[in-house]
Amino acid sequence: MAIALNQMTKLVFSRTMKDVTWRNSRLLRELDPRAIEAMKRQPGKDMIIFGSGSIVSQLTQQGLIDEYQFAVCPIFLGSGQPLLSGLSKRLRLDLVEDRALPSGDVMLRYGRPT
C-alpha cells in the first residue's frame, strides 16, 4: 500500500501548511470546482479522497463525486461528527455493492442515481 501511495499524485488542501514534502504531492489553498472537473476529464485512474469531510462536503455540493465508499466498523464510541455537513440539499444515493469483510466490518458502495 505504501508503494502505491507514494506513486500516486496527491492533492493536499490546506490553508496553513507552507509546503508538502510527500512525493508527487501538490499543495492547494482552496478547492476550485472547475479544476476538479478538468481533472476528472483527464485519462487515468479514479480519484480517491482520504480523511477530509470538509472537502467531501464541498465536492458533494458541486456534484463532483460519482461514488461514495463507506467502511462500517461495529464499534460504539458514544459521540462523533456527521460524515458530511453544510449540504444545502438532500442527496439520494443508490446502493451499488455491500460486502462483509473477514474483520466483521462491512464495505458499502453508493453511487448517484443514473
C-alpha positions as CSV (number, residue, x, y, z in Angstrom):
1,M,0.0,0.0,0.0
2,A,2.8,2.4,0.9
3,I,4.4,2.0,-2.5
4,A,1.2,2.7,-4.3
5,L,0.5,5.8,-2.2
6,N,4.0,7.1,-2.9
7,Q,3.5,6.8,-6.6
8,M,0.0,8.4,-6.7
9,T,-0.5,12.1,-7.4
10,K,-1.7,13.7,-4.2
11,L,-3.6,17.0,-3.7
12,V,-3.2,18.4,-0.2
13,F,-5.8,21.0,0.7
14,S,-4.5,23.3,3.5
15,R,-4.6,27.0,4.3
16,T,-1.9,26.7,7.0
17,M,0.8,24.4,5.5
18,K,3.8,26.1,3.9
19,D,4.7,23.2,1.6
20,V,4.3,19.5,1.1
21,T,7.2,17.1,1.1
22,W,5.4,13.8,0.2
23,R,6.4,12.6,-3.2
24,N,4.0,13.5,-6.1
25,S,2.1,16.0,-3.9
26,R,0.7,19.4,-4.7
27,L,-0.5,21.9,-2.1
28,L,-3.8,23.7,-2.8
29,R,-5.1,26.5,-0.7
30,E,-8.8,26.1,-1.7
31,L,-11.0,23.8,-3.7
32,D,-11.6,25.0,-7.3
33,P,-14.6,23.0,-8.7
34,R,-13.5,23.8,-12.4
35,A,-10.1,22.4,-11.7
36,I,-11.6,19.2,-10.3
37,E,-13.9,18.9,-13.3
38,A,-10.9,19.2,-15.6
39,M,-9.0,16.5,-13.6
40,K,-12.0,14.2,-13.9
41,R,-12.0,14.5,-17.7
42,Q,-8.3,13.5,-18.0
43,P,-7.5,9.9,-18.7
44,G,-6.2,7.8,-15.9
45,K,-7.4,6.2,-12.7
46,D,-10.1,7.2,-10.3
47,M,-9.6,9.9,-7.7
48,I,-9.9,9.0,-4.0
49,I,-10.4,11.2,-1.0
50,F,-9.0,10.2,2.3
51,G,-9.9,11.8,5.6
52,S,-11.5,15.1,4.8
53,G,-15.2,15.5,5.5
54,S,-15.0,19.2,4.6
55,I,-13.5,18.5,1.1
56,V,-16.1,15.7,0.5
57,S,-18.9,18.1,1.6
58,Q,-17.7,20.8,-0.9
59,L,-17.3,18.3,-3.7
60,T,-20.8,16.8,-2.9
61,Q,-22.3,20.3,-3.1
62,Q,-20.8,20.8,-6.5
63,G,-22.0,17.4,-7.8
64,L,-18.4,16.2,-8.4
65,I,-18.4,12.8,-6.5
66,D,-19.6,9.8,-8.6
67,E,-19.3,7.2,-5.9
68,Y,-19.1,7.0,-2.1
69,Q,-17.5,4.1,-0.2
70,F,-18.0,3.6,3.5
71,A,-16.4,1.1,5.8
72,V,-18.8,0.4,8.7
73,C,-16.9,-0.8,11.8
74,P,-19.1,-2.2,14.5
75,I,-17.8,-0.1,17.4
76,F,-19.8,2.3,19.6
77,L,-17.8,5.4,20.6
78,G,-20.5,7.4,22.2
79,S,-20.2,10.6,20.2
80,G,-18.8,11.9,16.9
81,Q,-19.2,14.1,13.9
82,P,-21.5,13.8,10.9
83,L,-19.9,12.4,7.8
84,L,-20.9,15.5,5.8
85,S,-22.0,18.9,6.9
86,G,-23.3,22.1,5.3
87,L,-25.1,20.4,2.4
88,S,-27.8,22.6,1.0
89,K,-30.0,19.9,-0.4
90,R,-30.7,16.2,0.1
91,L,-28.6,13.8,-2.0
92,R,-30.1,10.5,-2.9
93,L,-27.7,7.6,-3.5
94,D,-28.2,4.1,-4.9
95,L,-26.5,1.1,-3.2
96,V,-24.0,-0.4,-5.7
97,E,-22.4,-3.1,-3.5
98,D,-22.4,-4.3,0.0
99,R,-19.6,-6.7,1.2
100,A,-19.0,-8.3,4.6
101,L,-15.3,-8.4,5.4
102,P,-13.5,-11.1,7.5
103,S,-12.9,-8.5,10.2
104,G,-16.6,-8.1,10.8
105,D,-16.6,-4.7,9.0
106,V,-18.9,-4.0,6.1
107,M,-17.9,-2.2,2.9
108,L,-20.7,-0.2,1.3
109,R,-20.5,1.4,-2.1
110,Y,-23.1,4.0,-3.2
111,G,-23.4,5.9,-6.5
112,R,-25.5,8.7,-7.7
113,P,-28.7,7.6,-9.4
114,T,-28.4,7.2,-13.2
